[in-house]
Amino acid sequence: MLVGLAVLWPGGAPSHERTGVGFDRQTQEATVTEVVEVSCKEAGASGVPPTGDTSTAEGSSAVQQEKGTCKRATIRVDSGDDKGRTFTEIVQPDQSRQLHEGQEVVVAYEPSAPKDLQYSVTDINRRLPMGLLAGIFAIAVVVVGRLRGVMALVALAISFMVLNFFILPAILQGSNPLVVAVVGASAIMLIALYLCHGLSARTSVAVLGTLISLLLIGVLGSVFIDWAALTGNTDDNTGLIHGLYPTIDMSGLLLAGVIIGSLGVLDDVTVTQTSAVWELHEANPSMGWRGLYRAGIRIGRDHIASVVNTLVLAYAGAALPLLLLFSIAQSSVGTVANSELVAEEIVRTLVGSIGLVASVPVTTALAALVVAADRPGTEPAVEASAVPARGGRGRRRKR
């Protein structure tokens, strides 16, 4: 892992000229200072004369804009070289995002546009609610987890640092996304597991089980992404990335996302299985590795059922708008599954789930072999002699 970090460490993400598309725009903070109602017809918000045909989305929207009441919002720029500058924007009645006075927004800046069109509202400023939610999360983790909760937050911060300062810049620099993801995921895993659970044989077994499972996920993902001819270039964001950095292997980027996305759940499975085997050994030190494995795998089966369901639902929840779109179109299941957008999620889910399922027997076997090496001494025999024979009344002790 250290050699990989040293070899692949990026010198910084290569620069590029801003395209002004999507996230690749200059943005500033701003505040809505005034909102007044105006006629959409007078404001010219409809753009094109309505035809009266409401059977299409465009015609219905045009009629609503022609007859409806729009809002003229005055926005003040609060950051950048044009701090204090104001501009107006028309908010249409069918627009999903409505503005109100005093609201903090994010505005996009296009220097090449005419002066009165250089700024436009692009989003709502959500820093306060997001920061407050993050604070509540941190407090909850520390209150319940105490010292381990603090260590978990530190590990989370380090994980984001590895992601931002190594994985992303290294991929943008042109390094193989799969190799970068494996090295970066290994670094995150080692730091998080040892920081949260301590430097011990128990943690090392969980680390080894996670590494083996990640290797399996990487091999399966590589084979099936190539076999299914998944390009990884399926939406506007990936298209923009490919346009700005054509040398990036987009299918490799998809595989890197599968590996990193599976890592968090893998940690949970391997640590839980290792702890279960260790606790079984503590309860019965005389149990051999076969008995420990059989008992541990029974616990693992319950874990598999819940974790696989969790992973599938997590991916389905993320793709819910897309699935809803296919449902509206009344497409068949085969057509939906065959489309690249959905096929990516299916491959991502199934490959990750196979790695999770495989991690249970692998980690359980490793834990049973390691912990069984701690042979019991004479103490278990003493404990066994004090237990009454099963099915009998037992002997009465002599006083």
C-alpha positions in Angstrom: 0.0 0.0 0.0 2.8 2.4 0.9 4.7 1.6 -2.3 1.5 2.2 -4.3 0.9 5.5 -2.6 4.5 6.6 -3.3 4.4 5.6 -7.0 0.9 6.9 -7.8 0.9 10.0 -5.6 -0.3 12.8 -7.9 1.5 16.1 -8.3 -1.9 17.8 -8.5 -5.0 17.7 -10.8 -4.2 19.0 -14.3 -5.8 22.4 -15.0 -8.3 23.0 -17.8 -10.3 25.9 -19.1 -13.8 26.2 -17.6 -16.5 25.0 -20.0 -19.4 26.8 -18.2 -21.4 23.5 -18.3 -22.8 21.7 -15.2 -20.5 21.8 -12.2 -17.7 23.3 -14.3 -18.8 26.9 -13.8 -17.6 29.8 -11.7 -20.0 30.3 -8.9 -20.5 32.9 -6.1 -22.7 33.3 -3.1 -25.7 35.6 -3.2 -28.8 36.7 -1.4 -32.3 37.4 -2.7 -33.1 40.9 -1.5 -36.5 41.5 -3.1 -39.3 39.5 -4.8 -42.3 41.1 -6.5 -45.1 39.6 -8.5 -45.4 40.5 -12.2 -47.4 39.3 -15.2 -45.6 36.6 -17.1 -46.8 38.0 -20.4 -45.3 41.5 -19.6 -42.1 39.9 -18.3 -41.7 37.9 -21.5 -41.1 34.7 -19.5 -43.0 32.5 -21.9 -40.2 32.8 -24.5 -42.4 31.7 -27.4 -46.1 32.5 -28.1 -48.4 29.8 -26.7 -50.2 27.8 -29.4 -53.1 26.8 -27.1 -52.3 23.1 -27.5 -52.0 21.7 -24.0 -51.5 18.1 -25.1 -47.7 18.6 -25.0 -45.6 19.6 -22.0 -44.2 22.5 -23.9 -47.7 23.8 -24.9 -49.1 23.4 -21.4 -46.1 25.2 -19.9 -46.4 28.0 -22.4 -50.1 28.5 -21.6 -49.5 28.6 -17.9 -46.7 31.1 -18.3 -48.8 33.3 -20.6 -51.7 33.5 -18.2 -49.9 33.0 -14.9 -48.2 35.4 -12.4 -44.4 35.3 -12.3 -41.9 36.7 -9.8 -39.2 39.1 -10.4 -36.4 38.5 -7.9 -33.6 40.9 -7.2 -30.4 39.1 -6.2 -27.3 40.7 -4.5 -23.9 39.1 -5.1 -22.1 38.5 -1.8 -18.7 37.2 -2.8 -16.1 37.6 -5.5 -14.9 40.7 -7.4 -18.5 41.9 -8.1 -19.5 41.8 -4.4 -22.5 44.1 -3.9 -23.7 43.9 -7.5 -27.4 43.2 -8.1 -29.3 41.6 -10.9 -32.8 40.5 -11.6 -34.2 37.1 -12.5 -37.7 36.0 -13.5 -39.1 33.0 -11.7 -41.9 31.2 -13.7 -45.0 29.8 -11.9 -44.3 26.2 -12.9 -40.6 26.4 -11.9 -39.7 23.8 -9.2 -37.4 26.1 -7.3 -39.2 29.3 -6.1 -37.3 32.1 -4.6 -38.2 34.2 -1.5 -36.8 37.3 0.1 -33.8 36.8 2.3 -33.0 33.4 0.8 -29.3 32.6 0.3 -28.5 31.2 -3.2 -25.6 30.2 -5.4 -25.2 32.0 -8.7 -23.2 31.1 -11.8 -20.9 33.6 -13.4 -20.2 33.7 -17.1 -17.7 36.5 -17.9 -18.1 36.2 -21.7 -21.9 36.9 -21.6 -23.4 40.4 -21.8 -23.2 42.3 -18.6 -26.9 42.0 -17.7 -26.8 38.2 -18.3 -23.5 37.3 -16.6 -25.1 36.1 -13.4 -27.9 33.6 -13.0 -29.3 31.6 -10.0 -28.1 28.0 -10.2 -28.9 26.5 -6.8 -29.8 27.2 -3.2 -27.1 27.7 -0.6 -27.5 24.7 1.8 -24.4 25.1 3.9 -26.2 25.9 7.1 -28.6 22.9 7.2 -25.9 20.6 5.9 -23.4 21.8 8.5 -26.0 21.5 11.3 -26.9 17.9 10.2 -23.2 17.0 10.2 -22.8 18.4 13.7 -25.8 16.4 15.0 -24.3 13.3 13.4 -20.9 13.9 15.0 -22.5 14.5 18.5 -24.6 11.3 18.2 -21.6 9.2 17.2 -19.5 10.6 20.1 -22.3 10.3 22.7 -23.1 6.7 21.8 -19.6 5.5 20.7 -17.5 7.5 23.2 -13.8 7.1 22.5 -14.5 4.7 19.6 -16.9 7.2 18.2 -14.2 9.9 18.2 -11.8 7.5 16.5 -14.5 6.7 13.9 -14.9 10.4 13.1 -11.1 10.8 12.8 -11.0 7.8 10.5 -13.9 9.3 8.4 -12.0 12.5 8.1 -8.8 10.7 7.0 -10.9 8.7 4.5 -12.1 11.9 2.9 -8.5 13.2 2.8 -7.3 10.1 1.0 -10.2 10.4 -1.5 -9.6 14.1 -2.2 -5.8 14.3 -2.1 -5.0 10.9 -3.6 -7.7 9.0 -5.4 -9.4 11.8 -7.4 -6.2 13.7 -8.4 -4.4 10.5 -9.4 -7.3 9.4 -11.7 -7.4 12.9 -13.2 -3.7 12.7 -13.8 -4.2 9.6 -15.9 -3.3 6.8 -13.6 -5.2 3.5 -14.0 -8.5 4.0 -12.0 -8.5 0.3 -10.9 -5.0 0.4 -9.4 -5.7 3.8 -7.8 -8.9 2.5 -6.3 -7.3 -0.6 -4.9 -4.4 1.3 -3.3 -6.7 4.1 -2.0 -9.3 1.7 -0.6 -6.5 -0.3 1.1 -5.2 2.8 2.7 -8.7 3.8 3.9 -9.3 0.3 5.2 -6.0 0.0 7.1 -6.3 3.4 8.7 -10.0 3.1 9.6 -9.9 -0.5 11.0 -6.7 -0.1 13.0 -7.6 3.3 14.3 -11.1 2.3 15.4 -10.4 -1.3 16.6 -6.8 -1.2 17.7 -3.7 -3.0 16.5 -4.5 -6.6 17.3 -4.8 -10.1 15.7 -8.5 -9.7 15.6 -8.3 -6.5 13.5 -5.6 -8.0 11.3 -7.9 -10.9 10.4 -10.7 -8.5 9.5 -8.2 -6.5 7.3 -7.1 -9.7 5.5 -10.6 -10.8 4.9 -11.5 -7.4 3.5 -8.5 -7.4 1.2 -9.3 -10.9 -0.2 -13.0 -9.8 -0.8 -11.9 -6.6 -2.5 -9.6 -8.6 -4.8 -12.6 -10.8 -5.7 -14.8 -7.8 -6.4 -12.1 -6.3 -8.6 -11.6 -9.4 -10.7 -15.4 -10.1 -11.1 -16.1 -6.4 -11.8 -13.4 -6.2 -14.4 -14.6 -9.4 -16.2 -18.3 -8.5 -16.3 -17.9 -4.8 -17.0 -15.8 -5.7 -20.0 -18.1 -8.6 -21.0 -21.2 -6.4 -20.8 -19.5 -3.6 -22.7 -20.3 -1.0 -20.1 -18.6 2.3 -21.0 -19.2 4.1 -17.8 -20.2 7.2 -19.9 -23.9 7.3 -19.3 -24.9 10.8 -18.2 -24.0 14.4 -18.5 -21.5 14.4 -15.7 -19.5 11.4 -17.0 -19.8 12.9 -20.5 -18.3 16.2 -19.2 -15.5 14.3 -17.5 -14.7 12.4 -20.7 -14.8 15.6 -22.7 -12.4 17.4 -20.3 -10.0 14.5 -19.7 -10.3 12.1 -22.7 -7.4 9.9 -21.4 -9.4 8.8 -18.4 -10.6 5.2 -18.7 -14.3 5.6 -18.0 -15.0 1.8 -17.6 -12.1 1.7 -15.2 -13.6 4.6 -13.3 -16.9 2.6 -13.0 -14.9 -0.3 -11.6 -13.1 1.9 -9.2 -16.5 3.2 -8.0 -17.7 -0.4 -7.4 -14.6 -1.2 -5.3 -14.8 2.0 -3.1 -18.6 1.7 -2.8 -18.3 -1.9 -1.5 -15.6 -1.2 1.0 -17.8 0.4 3.6 -20.1 -2.5 3.9 -17.2 -5.0 3.7 -15.6 -3.5 6.8 -18.8 -4.0 8.7 -19.2 -7.7 7.6 -15.5 -8.7 8.3 -15.3 -6.9 11.6 -18.6 -8.4 12.8 -17.6 -11.9 11.8 -14.2 -11.7 13.4 -15.6 -10.4 16.6 -18.2 -13.2 16.6 -15.6 -15.9 16.3 -13.4 -14.3 19.0 -16.4 -14.1 21.4 -17.3 -17.7 20.7 -13.7 -18.7 21.6 -13.9 -16.6 24.8 -17.1 -18.4 25.8 -15.7 -21.9 25.0 -11.8 -21.9 24.7 -11.8 -25.7 24.2 -13.7 -25.4 20.9 -11.6 -26.3 17.9 -11.4 -24.3 14.6 -14.0 -26.5 12.9 -16.5 -25.9 15.7 -15.7 -22.1 15.7 -16.2 -22.0 11.9 -19.5 -23.8 12.0 -20.8 -21.6 14.8 -19.5 -18.4 13.1 -20.9 -19.3 9.8 -24.4 -19.7 11.3 -24.1 -16.1 12.5 -22.8 -15.1 9.1 -25.8 -16.4 7.3 -28.1 -14.0 9.1 -25.6 -11.2 8.4 -25.5 -12.1 4.7 -29.3 -11.9 4.4 -29.5 -8.4 5.9 -26.4 -6.9 4.3 -27.2 -8.0 0.7 -30.7 -6.6 1.1 -29.2 -3.4 2.4 -26.9 -3.1 -0.6 -29.5 -3.8 -3.2 -32.0 -1.3 -1.6 -29.2 1.4 -1.3 -28.5 1.2 -5.1 -32.2 1.0 -5.9 -32.9 4.0 -3.8 -30.1 6.0 -5.6 -31.6 5.0 -9.0 -35.2 5.5 -8.0 -35.9 8.5 -10.3 -34.5 6.5 -13.2 -36.6 3.4 -12.4 -39.6 5.7 -12.1 -38.9 7.0 -15.6 -38.8 3.5 -17.0 -42.1 2.7 -15.2 -43.8 5.8 -16.8 -42.6 4.7 -20.2 -44.1 1.2 -19.5 -40.9 -0.5 -20.6 -40.5 -4.3 -20.1 -38.2 -5.6 -17.4 -35.9 -7.0 -20.0 -35.6 -3.6 -21.8 -35.0 -1.8 -18.6 -32.3 -4.2 -17.4 -30.6 -4.2 -20.8 -30.2 -0.4 -20.9 -26.7 0.7 -19.9 -27.9 3.0 -17.1 -29.6 0.2 -15.3 -27.1 -2.5 -16.3 -24.4 -0.5 -14.6 -26.4 -0.5 -11.3 -27.1 -4.2 -11.7 -23.5 -5.2 -12.2 -22.4 -2.8 -9.4 -25.0 -4.4 -7.0 -24.3 -8.1 -7.9 -20.6 -7.8 -8.0 -20.5 -6.0 -4.6 -23.0 -8.6 -3.2 -20.9 -11.5 -4.3 -17.9 -10.0 -2.6 -19.9 -9.5 0.6 -21.2 -13.0 0.5 -17.7 -14.4 0.0 -16.3 -12.3 2.8 -18.3 -14.2 5.4 -16.8 -17.7 4.9 -13.4 -16.3 4.2 -13.2 -14.1 7.2 -14.8 -16.7 9.5 -12.3 -19.4 8.4 -9.4 -17.0 8.9 -10.6 -16.0 12.3 -11.3 -19.6 13.4 -7.8 -20.7 12.4 -6.1 -17.8 14.1 -8.0 -17.8 17.3 -7.9 -21.6 17.6 -4.1 -21.4 17.8 -4.6 -20.1 21.3 -4.7 -23.5 22.9 -6.6 -23.8 26.2 -4.7 -24.9 29.3 -5.9 -26.8 32.3 -8.5 -24.2 33.3 -11.3 -25.5 30.9 -10.9 -29.0 32.4 -11.5 -27.6 35.9 -14.5 -25.8 34.6 -15.8 -28.9 33.0 -15.5 -31.0 36.1 -17.6 -28.5 38.0 -20.5 -28.9 35.6 -23.1 -31.6 36.5 -23.4 -34.4 34.0 -26.1 -33.8 31.4 -29.3 -35.6 32.2 -28.3 -36.6 35.7 -28.7 -35.2 39.1 -24.9 -34.6 39.6 -22.8 -35.5 42.6 -23.2 -33.7 45.9 -19.9 -32.0 47.0 -18.4 -33.2 50.2 -18.1 -30.6 52.9 
